[in-house]
Amino acid sequence: MRKRSSAARRGKAARATRRTKAARPAPRKRAAAGASPRNLNPPQDVPHLARTDRPAADGSLRGKYVYCVIRSNKPLQFGLSTIAGEVAGVHTVNYKDLAAVVSDVPIGPLDSTRENVLAHEHVNETVMKDHTVIPMSFGTIFKTRDDALELLRSAHDAFDDVLSKMQNKLEFGLKVLWDRDAVVAGIEEDDEDIRRLRHEIASQKGSTYFARMQYGRLLEAALQSRSERYVSGILEELRAAAVAARINKPIGDKMILNGAFLVSRDSEAAFDKAIKQVAAQNEKLTFKYTGPWPPYNFVNIRLKLERA
């Protein structure tokens, strides 16, 4: 499966580069004008799991690092992975029709280094080529194989429900940015009141406190309104090609949209086309488009672990 990472600026495709993305729990969504984010699977609690230590043959403690959960009624192998500096085979722990994709790791705190995060991500990308996955958060470690089995047994119905909803679906990310200074200049040109206040502040010799306060309020309202119009139009163009959307909080003052889109495998080409079209229609915006990813933003299963 080809990993996509591209940016379109002023309607032209920019050079594609590989992007890394840390595995993480689904972030909280933010309401946006024109958006209709839907959470396909409300949070489902998994029963408490007891955990016990078990020494390896060399006397050190080894646990099971869990990358994701898939459907499989037979043992599978997915090559090698290096987590916490140790190379281990990636394999499944099976229970009925479910399987946890795991590898052996030292038990203890796991640093979110670039190498560890990339290893987590690479395994999930490899598995998702042929399977629908429920990605686990980075750093999910069980102390024994039996604990991983208990996870599958206790949460079987929850996993089964989410896997059914995520069947043959992929996640794509879209960040949209604007040149804030250029937008402000455009607003000052178009809005008579804002333009008048700007000139008043620039020419007034005495105190400009109240003029600056009024100018700031009007400008922020105008920026918010223009941002919402852009976002509403973009989401409307992408709605038909996506199963669901999750709108996350923008990062910084240049980003106006930070979205994740759930797309059926057979609609991937249509979604690509829709992205290109909406980028061409908004030449003043920058589009950063990535994926496909496991459905990080659309899986919300909370694991409750009880340490023995």
C-alpha positions, -999 to 999 in steps of 0.1 A, spaced: 0 0 0 15 34 -10 18 59 18 7 93 8 21 125 21 17 156 0 11 193 1 -8 214 -25 0 251 -24 -18 277 -45 -34 249 -65 -1 232 -74 12 198 -61 43 202 -39 71 176 -35 59 145 -15 77 136 16 73 108 41 56 118 73 58 101 107 29 100 130 30 89 166 5 63 177 -19 79 201 -54 77 216 -81 94 196 -80 132 204 -112 150 214 -130 165 185 -138 202 180 -170 214 164 -165 232 132 -188 250 109 -201 228 82 -186 197 98 -206 166 107 -181 145 127 -194 111 136 -180 87 161 -188 53 148 -180 35 180 -187 52 214 -163 44 242 -165 9 254 -150 -2 287 -129 -33 289 -131 -53 322 -102 -50 346 -73 -73 338 -50 -87 365 -13 -87 355 15 -109 368 52 -110 362 68 -139 344 106 -142 340 122 -152 307 148 -180 304 177 -155 311 160 -143 342 150 -109 328 114 -99 325 97 -99 291 63 -87 282 40 -86 252 40 -53 233 6 -50 216 5 -31 183 -31 -38 172 -60 -63 172 -72 -80 140 -95 -108 129 -77 -141 125 -84 -176 136 -49 -189 129 -14 -178 141 4 -152 119 39 -138 116 48 -103 104 85 -102 103 108 -85 128 104 -53 148 128 -33 171 113 -19 202 133 -6 231 165 -15 212 156 -52 210 148 -71 178 119 -96 181 95 -114 159 61 -99 154 34 -126 158 -1 -130 170 -17 -142 202 -50 -158 191 -84 -162 208 -113 -175 188 -115 -153 157 -94 -124 172 -57 -119 173 -34 -94 191 -4 -85 170 26 -85 195 63 -88 200 84 -95 231 98 -65 249 115 -57 282 90 -49 309 93 -13 321 88 23 309 90 27 272 103 60 259 85 76 230 117 80 209 115 84 171 128 49 167 102 33 190 73 53 175 84 45 140 86 8 148 51 8 163 38 26 132 56 4 107 41 -28 122 6 -13 120 12 -2 84 24 -37 75 -5 -55 91 -31 -31 76 -21 -41 41 -41 -73 44 -62 -68 76 -86 -44 92 -68 -32 124 -77 -17 157 -45 2 165 -34 2 201 -19 33 217 19 35 217 34 18 247 7 -8 254 26 -37 271 12 -67 289 34 -86 313 24 -121 300 9 -138 270 -20 -149 293 -28 -112 299 -30 -106 262 -53 -135 259 -75 -122 287 -77 -89 269 -91 -106 238 -114 -128 258 -128 -100 281 -132 -75 253 -142 -99 225 -176 -83 219 -162 -47 219 -134 -56 195 -158 -76 173 -181 -46 170 -153 -21 162 -137 -44 136 -171 -48 119 -175 -10 117 -139 -5 106 -139 -33 80 -120 -22 48 -117 14 60 -87 36 61 -79 70 78 -65 100 59 -53 132 75 -58 167 61 -44 199 75 -52 232 59 -32 264 65 -34 300 54 -11 330 53 -26 349 83 -9 382 74 -22 381 39 -57 372 51 -56 402 76 -45 425 48 -74 413 27 -98 418 55 -86 453 61 -90 461 24 -125 447 23 -140 458 56 -145 496 59 -148 497 97 -116 477 102 -98 498 76 -109 530 93 -98 519 127 -64 508 113 -59 542 98 -70 559 130 -46 539 151 -17 547 127 -24 584 126 -35 592 161 -9 608 183 -26 603 217 -39 571 233 -52 545 209 -62 520 236 -99 519 228 -94 520 190 -70 491 193 -94 471 214 -122 476 189 -100 469 160 -88 436 176 -124 424 183 -136 432 148 -105 416 132 -108 384 152 -145 381 144 -137 386 107 -109 360 108 -132 335 125 -160 340 100 -136 336 70 -120 305 85 -154 289 91 -164 296 55 -133 280 42 -137 249 64 -174 245 57 -167 246 20 -138 221 22 -158 196 43 -188 199 20 -166 190 -10 -151 159 8 -183 147 24 -194 124 -4 -161 105 -6 -157 99 32 -176 76 56 -169 99 85 -149 129 96 -132 139 129 -123 175 133 -94 181 158 -82 213 173 -60 233 149 -23 238 159 -11 274 158 -26 305 142 -19 294 106 -39 262 107 -76 265 101 -85 228 96 -70 197 113 -91 168 101 -91 130 99 -113 112 74 -125 76 74 -126 63 38 -136 30 24 -108 12 5 -128 12 -27 -133 50 -23 -97 59 -19 -93 71 -55 -125 92 -53 -112 108 -20 -78 116 -37 -97 132 -65 -118 153 -42 -88 165 -23 -71 177 -55 -102 194 -66 -108 213 -34 -71 223 -33 -74 237 -68 -105 257 -58 -87 273 -28 -54 286 -43 -47 308 -13 -46 279 11 -20 252 17 -32 216 19 -12 189 38 -27 155 30 -14 122 45 -23 86 47 -35 60 46 -33 53 83 -49 28 107 -81 44 120 -65 61 151 -91 88 153 -121 65 149 -114 39 175 -122 46 211 -119 16 233 -106 23 269 -85 -4 285 -87 -6 323 -57 -24 336 -54 -34 372 -18 -40 384 -16 -70 408 
